[in-house]
Amino acid sequence: MKRDMRRREMKARMMLAISALLAISVVSCGGDKGTGDTSSALLLSLYNPPPELSVKGDGVFVSPDTKASLTVSGPARVLKLSGTSAEMGYNYGYLLAAEIMNILNRFSCWVAYDLRYDYDTLVARQDDVAWETATLAEMEAMLEGIRDALPEDDLTVRPAGTNGHTVSLDDLKILNTLADWACSSFSVWGGGRSDGSSLIARNLDYYIDPAACIKRSHVIVSYNPGSGTRWVNVAFCGIVGCISGMNEHGFSAIIQNTATLPITDKAGFVPRTIALRKVMEGMAGTSDPADAETMLEGFPNYNGCNYLMTFPAAGRADGDDIAAVMEYDGKGDHPDGRVTRRSPSDNTTLPWNSTCDQRVAYPYAIINTNHYLKRSTAINYANSVERYCIIKDMLPDALDDGNVTMEEARDIMDAVGGYGTLHTIIFEPDEKFLRIFLSSGDRGAFEYPAYDFQFEDLF
């Protein structure tokens, strides 16, 4: 009874709490957010996006070079890319040109406006980002694809208070540094699964623009670079970094926003979704969480985030080799460096007090929300801690028979989600199976029908 009451109370507060979390530090360009003493009323009058463009309906669409295809079925878009970075970027932009333009105008510009960012300042701050050659080539080609697919009249990006400009590389850069996510997730394996395999579940809870364009802009992208690691990303149109992903070896990972400690770097920053993409592409069948940690240490970061990472359980000795949370920010002089790795073996030593106990009794489960537990031990992120504890409270029932099913994982995500849950994913890394729920209306993603995929079917 008490657990059900907590779940109902959680639902009632979810929208307000997520808005408060996002207001802390949305847009990974960091720094001062203000535009002087501009009033809210004046700012509201400045927001005047171009009309929303018509997008592709159900069907299959093929790129001019036939190296990419887009399948649309209701709210689900499956984009299959192959070739070089430039070829994949061009075909992404060409096949989803209208959808990306809508995201730029209706979502990216909205977030900048709503949080009082000056758009020109965001453009200037892209100079501090170390865009990798391949990533830059992909976005440059995406821009070319967008321009080739649409008439000139549909290529205007109009940030609040401006007359607009023709879509540029800077617009795509700003979209791809908008990487602060407020979410809930957990992984379980071994004694928590009847066959010992691993499972990872997450909600992507995020900012919703007034017209909910973001809820109409989902995309599932498969990347087949030929000579590199193949991987799948669950994101929204125009994003080239990893939000919720799985690679060909079953390695699965997701990004979640946290507060941040004071940064020490001044330039050379790697956007957090791009950092996770690099890890996604870098993990092999023999890799483990320590390898991911080593990669992340080399990436300067603007803000704080947690990455929950889960490998297939088969052939691995213990939980520390299977899953971990990387508590990551730009404080390079922290005793741990830029990354503190939280492993299942840390579960019994996590912070607790008389009202909130974050310790987990199981060596075969790990929980992650939007606060640090090792890098910073303060229990001061109330909504995030509450969601963490709801997952913890629900795990015993799910584990009672020694097997957390995908249905039980979905119910846990329901308990900690709400209107702002854009997508819910439940992956089985050993089976390379992906279950994806997408929100397309007034409910959280977990309340919509699931889309099931085997990894190989996405290529």
N, C-alpha and C positions, 0 to 999 in steps of 0.2 A: 504493500500500500504506500509506504513512504517513498519507495523508488518510483512508483507511478506518479505520485504527487510532484516529485522533483522533476520528472520528465515534462509534466504539464507546465510547471513554472518556467522551466527552461525554454519551452516553445514560446511562451508569452513574452519573454525578454529577448529572444534571439535577434530580432531585427534591430532593436535599439542598441544592443551590445555590439553587434557587428559593425554598425555605423560608428560607434565610439572607437572601436579598435582601429578601423580604417582611417579615422581622422587623425590618429597619432602620427602616421608616417607613410601614407600612400605616395607612390612614385619614388622609385629607387634612386632618383637623382639627388635626394637628400637636401640638406641646407635649409635656409629660411624659406618659408612657404608664402609669405604675404605679398600682396600687391599694394602696399601702403595702407591708407585708411579707407579704401574703397568700401562703400556700404553694400550690404547684401542685396538691397533693392536694386542698386545700380548694376551690380554684377548680374542679377537675374535678367535685367533688360538687355545685357550684352550677349547672352547666350542665344544664338540664332543660327543653328546648324542648317546646312542645305537639306533639301528633301531627301528622305530615305530612298535609296535606289532599289529597283526591283532586282530580286535575286533568283538564282536557279531553283526551279521546282524539282519534283521527283524525276529521276532519270539518271542516265550514265553519260558522262561528257569526257571527251578525250582531247588531250593537248595536241597542238599542231604537229609536234614531232613524234607523237604517239608514245612518248616515254612516261606519261602520267595519265591517270584517269581519276575522275571524280564521280562518286556514286552518291546521290541524294535520296534519302528516304525519310520523309517527315523532317524532324529536327536533326537527324543524324546525317552528317556529311563524312564520307570516307574518301580521303585523298591519298592516292598511291603515287609516290614519287620515286624516280630512279635517275641515275646519271651523276654528273658533276654537281658541285654546289650551285653553279650558275644555272645549269639546266633545271635542277629541282626548284630553285628560287623563281625562275621565269615561269615555269608551269604552275607553281603555287599562285603567283600573282595573276597569271592569265586566266586560270580556271575559277578563281575566287575574287576577281577584281572588284565587283560591286560589293561583295560581302566585306572585303577589307576596307573599302572606302566608307561603308556604313560604320564599321567599328572605329575608324579614325575620327569621323565626325560626331558620331552619336555616343561613343564611349570614351575614347582616349581624350578628346577635347573636353568632354563633359567632366571627367575626373580632374583634369587640370583646372578647369573653371571652378568646380565645386570646392576644391581645396585651395583656391586662391593662388594658383601658380601662374606666373607670367610665362606665356608660351615661348617668347624669345629667350628668356632665361633658361628654360629647359633645353632649347636648341643649343645655346652656348655651352651648357654643361655636358653635352655629348662629347666635347673635346677631351673630357677627363676619362672617357671610357676607352679601354683598350680593345677595340673591335678586332677580332681575329680575322685574318685575310679571307678564310673560307666563309665566315659568317657575313662579312661585309660583301663579298661577291654574291652571296645568296640574296641579301636584301637589295643590292643594286639590281640584280636580275629580276627580283620580285617587282621592283618599281617599274622596270621596263615592261614586264608582262602586264601590269595594271594599265600602263599607258597604251599598250597595243590593243588591249581588250575593250577599252571604253572610249566613247567620244570625248572630245576636249571639255564639253560642258559638264561632264560628270566627274571631272578630275580635281574639283576644288575642295580644298580642306579649309574650314573656316573656324579657327579658334575664337573663343568669346572675345567680343570687342574689336574684331578685325574685319576687313573686307574679304579676307580669304586669299589663298595662294594656290598655285598648282601643286598637287601632291609631290612631295620631295622625299629624299632619303632621310632627312631629319625627322619627318613625320613617322616613318617606320622605326627609326631608332627610338623615338620617344615611346611609341607603343611597346617596344620590346624592352624598355627599362621600367615599365609600369608593372612592377613585380612584387607587390606586397599582398600576400594571401592570408586570410584568417580562416583556419580549417581544423578538422579533427581527423585522426587516423590511428590505426593500430595494426600490428602484425602478430600472427600466432603460427606455431609450427610444432613439430615434435609431439610431445605429450598432449598438445591441444588439438591435434588432428588425427583422425582414425588411421590414416596412412602415413603420418609423420611429415607430410608435405607442408610447405609454407603457404600462407595467405596474407595479403595486405589489402586493407580497405581504407578509403579516405573520402571525405567530403571536401569539395572545393567551394568554400563560402566566400563570396566576394561582392564587391560594389555592384549595384544594379542602377543603370541609368534610368531617367524618368520614363522613357518609352520602352524600357526592357529590351533594347536592341541586343544586348549581350546574350540574352537568353535565346535569341534567334541566330546566333553566330557560332555555334559549336562546330568543331572539326576534329576528326580523328585522322592523323597524318602518319603514314608509314614512309620511312626514309630508307632507301636502298642505294647507298653510294657506290656500289660495285666493289671497291677495294677496301671499304671500311665496314664497321659494325652496323647491321640493320637494326632499326628500332622504331617503336610506335609511340606517338605522343597524343594525349587527349588534351585539347586546348581550345582556343577560339581563333577565328580567322585573322591571319596576319602575324601570329606569334610563331617565331622560329626557335625559341628556347623551350626547354622541357618543363611542363607543369605536372603531368601525371604520365609516367612512361614505363615501358618495358623494352628490353633489348633482346636480341636473338638468343642470348644465353639464359634468359629468364630473369636477369637482374631487373628489379622494379624499384622505382623511386618517385617521391613526390616532394613538392616544396610547400612550406607553410611560413607565414610571416611571424616575426617576434619583435619585441623591442630590441634596441641596439645599444651596444656599449660604444663609447667615444672612439671614432675611427682614428687610425694613425697614418693612413696613406693619403696622399694629395692628388694622385692621378693614377692612371693605369687600371681603373676599376673594371671588373668583369660583371656584367649584369647577372643577377642570381639565376635566372632561368637559363642563361647561356652557360654559366658554370655547371649547372646540373646536366645540360645537354652534353658538355664535354665529358663529364663523368659517365653518362649513359653510353657514349660512344667509346669510352676508354675501358669499360669493365669487360673482362673476358670470362670464360667458364671457370678459370682457376682463381679469379680475383676474389678479394674479401673486403670487409669494411675498412680495414687498415689501408688498402690501396686507394679507396675512395677518399679517405681522410688526407692521404698524402697529396692527391691531386688538388683537393680544395685548398690546402695550405698555400698553394702557389697563386691563388686568385684573390687579389684585393677586392674588397666588397664595401659598398656604401652603407648598407643597413644590416639588420639582423634577420636571420631566418633559421628554421630547422628543416633538415632533409631527413625523411624517413626512408631508409634503404633496406631492401629485403632481397636475399638471394634464394635460389632453390635450396631446399634443405637436404636433398639427397647427397650423400657422400661427405657431408660436413660434420665435424666432430661435436660441436656444441652451438648454443645460441649466439655466442659472440662472433661466430663465423657466419651466421645466417642473417642477422638483422642488427641495425644500429640507427640511432638518431645522431646526425651531425649538427651540433649547435654551433652556428657559423655567423661571424660578423667581421667587421673591418678593423677590429682591435688587434693589430699584429703584435703588440707588446704584452698581451695577455700571457700568463704562464704557459698556457696550452697552445699559444699561437693563435691563428685565426679560427681554429676549429677545436671544439671539445667533443670527443666521441662519447656518447652515452650508449652503453651496451646492456644487454639483458642481465649480465652479472652485477650491474649497478642497481637493479630493481629494489633490493631490500634496504638500500642506503639512501634513498631519495628523500628530499625534504618533507617534513610533516610537522604538524602542530595539533593542538587539541581539537580543532575544528576541521582540519584538512589533512588527510593522510595520503600522500602520493606514492607511497611504497607499494610495490606489486609483488605478490607472493610467488608468482610463477617464473621459472627460468626459461619458459618457452613462449613468452609474450612480451611485447613492448608497446607502450602507448605514447602518442605524440599529439600535442595541440600547439598553442601559440605562445609558449613561454619556455625559457631555459630552466632546466632542473639541475644541471651540473655547472654550466658556465656562470650562471648566477642562481643562487639558491633562494632568493627572496620570493615569498608566496604573495605576490602583489598584483597579479593579473587575473582578477576575480573570474571573469567569464571563461577564460581559457582554463583555469584551474578547475572550475565547476564541470566543464565538458570532460576534462581528463578524468575526474572522479566519477562521472556518470558512466564512462566506458569501463573504468575499473570496477564499479559496482555491478555492471551487467555481465562482465566476463565469467563470474562463477557459474551462473545459470547456463551460459553457452558452453562452458567447459565441463558441465556436470557429467556428460556422457563421454567425455574425452574427445569430442569432435566439434569444433566450431564450423558450422556450415556456412555457405554463401548466404543463405536466407537469414541466419542468425546475425551474420556480419551486416547485412542490409538493415536489420532491425536496430542494431546498435547505432548505425549511421543516422537512422531516422530519429533516434532519441536525442542526438546532438546536432541535428540540422534544422533548417527552416527555409523560409522563402528565398533567402540569399544563397542557398546551395545550388550552384550552377551545374556541377556534375558530381556524381558519386561513382567511384570505381571500386571493384573487388577483383583483384588479380590472384591467380594461382601460378606462382613462378615455376613450380616443378612441371606443371602441365602446360605452361605457356598459354593459359586461358585468361581471357579478359572479359569481364562483365561490366558494362558501362550503362549508367542511367543519366539521362539528360533532361534538365528542366526546360520546359517550353511555355510555362504559364505562371499561375499564381501559387504553385506548390514547389516544394523542394524536389530535387532531381530524383531522390530515392522513391518518390511516390509515382513515378512514371514507369512505363514498361522498360525492361532491360534489353540491351543489345549485346548479344554474345558473339565472341570471336575467338577462334584459334589464331595464334600469332601468325602462322604461315598463310592463313586465309587473307591476311591483310597485305599480301605482297603478290 
